[in-house]
């Protein structure tokens, strides 16, 4: 039986989050604050100065300094303080965790057909800091393709395929989307890895991963296994009405509840 989850976040905090997408640009009239931030990967809770964002407990943030690039969670916000500014690093970005729209259950993931519900640009802010302004990326395309239903065409080694199976089984492929034939994904490993590919007629081409391997990697292999799982019921026309030239996005249920729901005190679900 098909189930749908409709999720609408409301209330002051979530409305603020919807307008505070990850950015280095300040919002209008933020209150200066001294915030405590917990960094799960380091097990550290440190104080940072903030004058760019309207922060709340539970917000996902990124900072400058030695912990730049690590995801942190705001644990306390203090508006009454006096500090020597040179002694403190700053909050430089805030992730947008506001979700509004319909999500369909599809195995281990939730699926959206509206590009505004869980867009890639929003979800990637949950996992990595914004790129530095001087960051430059270069990629190439060899137009190599393989059938999604036969991953032997990836030419991954048996060891890599086995590790990819492990990643898939552990639901490390936290996000996938296909927008008019171009796909993107996020795989959690030692850091969040970004996957890109083209998809048409059941064939995958130009598959790349930000781990910069010069050969098929475990992250890409896991992403293809998850893509198989996600697309199978859709391509069997199980009432979804999806075509490969339209849009689909899938997010793991654990990721959705960990990020979109963490720290929220208002909002609603509608089950059908």
N, C-alpha and C positions, 0 to 999 in steps of 0.2 A: 504494500500500500504506500502510495506516495504521500509524503508529509511535507508541509511547508512551514518554515519559520518566518514570521514577519517580525522585524525588530525595529522599533522606533525609540531612539534615545531622546529624552527631553530633560528639562531642568536647567538651572543656571550653569552648572559645571559643564555639562555635555554641550550646551550651546556655545560656551566659550571654546571648548576643544574643537568644534567644527570649524571655527574661523582661525584656529592657531595651527595650521599645517606647518610641517617642519620648514623652518626658514631662518635665515640669519637676519632678516629684516625685522625691526621692532614693530610691535602693534601699537595702536593709539593708547596713550596714557597708562602704561603699565606702572604698577606700584613697585618701588624699590624694595627688595627683600633680601634677607639672608636665609638660604634654604639648606636643609640637610638632605643629602642625596646618598642612597644606598646603591652600591655597585655589586650585583650578585656574583660576577666572575671573580672579583677580588675579595669579596666578603668585607667590604669597607664602607663606613658611613661617614661622609665628609661634608664640610660646610662650603658653600659657594655663594658668590654675590650674583644677584639677578636684577637687571634694570630693563630687560627687553620683553619679558613675558608675564602674563597674569597667571602665575603658577598655583597649583593646588596639590594637596597630598594625593599621591597615586600617579601623577603625571610621569610619563616617560621622557627623559631629557638626555642631552649630551652636553659635555663641557669642554673647555679648552684646558691646556696644561698636560700633565703626565698621563691623565686618564682619558685624553681625547680619543674619541672613537668608541669608547665603551658605553653601553647602555646603562643608565641609572634610573632609579625611581625616587621621586620626591617623597620624603618621609615626614618633613616638617617645614613650615613656612613661617618666618619671623619678620614682622614689619617694624619692630622696635629694636634698633641696634645702632651702634657706632663702631666703625671699623676703619683700619688703615687700608685703603683700597689696594695698594701694592702687595698686600699680604694675601689677597684672595684671587682665585681664578673665577671665571664667569660661566654661566649657563649660556650656550650658544645656539641651541635648537630644542624644539619640543615636538614630539610625535603627535600626529592627529589620530586619536583612537575613537572618534565619533563614527558610528555606523547607523545608517538608516536605509531600510529597504527590505526586499524579500530574499530569503535564503532557502534553498531546497536541500533536503538531506540526500546525499549521494555517497554511500559507504562511509569512509572515515572522514570525509570532507563535507562542507556546506558549499552549495553552488549558487551563483548569482548570474542572471542573464542581463542585468542592467549595469552598464559600465560605471554608473555613479555609486553603486553599493559598496564594493570592495575593490577599488581601482589599485593597480600596481603602485602608482606614485604614493598612495596613502599607506599601503601595507608595508612597503620597503622602509618607511620611517620607523616602523616598530622594531626593526632589526639592525639598522646601521645609521651612522651619523651622515650628515650631508657631505658631499665631496668638497674638498678644498677648492677655492677658486682657481688655483693653478693646476688642478688635476687634469691630465690629458689621457684619453684612452684611444687605442687603435685596435681595430679588429679586421679580420679578413674573412672571405667567403670562398669555399672551394666547391660549393653546390653539391657536396656529397649527400646522398639520401639513403634512407632505409625504410622499410615498412614498419609501422608501429606494432603490428601484430607479429613481427618476427625480428626481435632485437638482436639476433645474430648478425644482422646487417650493420650494426654499430661497430663490429669488430673489436669489442672490448675483450680483454683477457679474462680467463676464468676467475682469477683472483679479484679483479675489479668488479666483475659481474656479481660475485659472491658478496663483496662489501656493499655493492649497490642494493642487492636484495636485503641486506641487513638494514640499510638506511631506510629503504621503503617500508619494511616491516615495523621499524621504530617510528614511523610517521614523521620522518625528518623533512620530507617534502611538504613544507608548510603552506605553500601557495603556488598556484598555477593560473595562467590566464591565456586565452587565445583571442586576439582581436583582429578579425578579418584576415586570418591566416598567419599572423605573426604571434608567436608565443613567448611568454616569459615565466620564470619561476623563481622560487626562493627555497634553498635547501640549507638546513641547519647542520653545520659541521663544527670544526674548531672555530669557525666564524661563519656568518651568513654568506652563502654563495649564490650568485645570480646566474640563472640559466636563460639562454635565448635560443629560439629555433623558429623555423617556418613549418607550417603544417597544411597539407592539401591532399585530398584524395587518399587519405590514410597513410601518406608518406611524410616523414620528417626530414628536413634538410637544414643545413647550416647550423647544426647544434653546437653551441659554445657554452663554456662555464667560466666564471670569473676566478676559478682556482688556477687558471692559466696553464693547465696541462696541455701538452702538445699531442695528446692522445685521448681517447674516450675515458672519462673519469667516473668514479663511483657516484658522484653527485648527479651527473647527467643520466647515468643508467637508472638511478633511483627515480629521477624525475620522469623518465619514460615509463617506468612501471606504474607510477601514480597516474600518469596521463592515460594509460590503458584502462585503469580502474575507473577513472572519472568519466571517460568518453564512452565506455561500453554501453551503459544504459541509455545514454543520450542518442547514440547512433543506432540503437535498436528501437528508436522511436517510442520510448516508454512514456509518452505523454508530455515530453518536455518541449517539443517543437523547436529543437535547436538544429542549426546547420553550420557546417564548418566555416562558412564565410560570414557568420555573424559573430557574436561575442559571448564568451563564457569565462567565468572566474571561479576558482575553487580554493577554499581555505580550510585547513584542518580544524576540526571541532575544538581540539585542545588549544590551538592558537587563538581562535576566536574568543573562547571563554576566558583565556588567560589575559588577553590584552584588551579586548573590547569591553569586558565586564569588570576587570580588576579596578577596584576603587570607586566604581559607580554606585550611586545611591538612588538614582531615579532612572526611569525607562520602562519599557514594557515588551513582552513577547506575545505573539498571537499564534497559536497552534491550530492547524486545519487538517 
